[in-house]
Amino acid sequence: MGWLSWIVFGALAGWIASLVVRDRRGCIMNIIVGILGAVLAGFIYQWTTGKAWTYEWSWSSFGVACLGAIGLLLVINLIAGGSRSRR
């Protein structure tokens, strides 16, 4: 995937994560959380399963990216105290 695809993929994963966690940090934060969550979840997936992670569009990779973004957003809320998500 190209850089634009990564941004769109991260934005979608971050948006889904913000809906699940009910967080309102904004579009740019959603993109950042989505991309970082996807990369972290990809490394964890590869480490736990031993399978090579392919960085291309598929429903399974989108699911892993969403789970990674949700996990990362939960960690951010724990560290930040969740004060911004309750506005």
Residue, then its C-alpha position, 0 to 999 in steps of 0.5 A: m500500500g502507498w502512503l495515501s492508502w495507509i492514511v485512509f486505512g488508518a483513518l478508517a481503523g481509528w474512526i471505528a476505534s473511536l466509535v467503539v471506545r466513544d472517544r472524541r479526539g478528532c480526525i488527525m488523532n484518529i489517523i495517528v491512532g489507527i496507523l500506529g495501532a495497525v502497525l503494533a497489532g501487525f507486529i503482535y500478530q506476527w509474533t504470536t502466530g509466526k505468520a508473515w504479516t502482509y501490509e495490504w488491504s484485506w478484511s482480516s488486516f482491517g480487523v487486526a488494525c481496528l483491534g490495534a487501534i482500539g487497544l491503543l486508544l484504551v491505553i491512551n485513555l488510561i494514561a491521559g485519565g480519559s478526561r477528553s473522552r467524557r466531554 
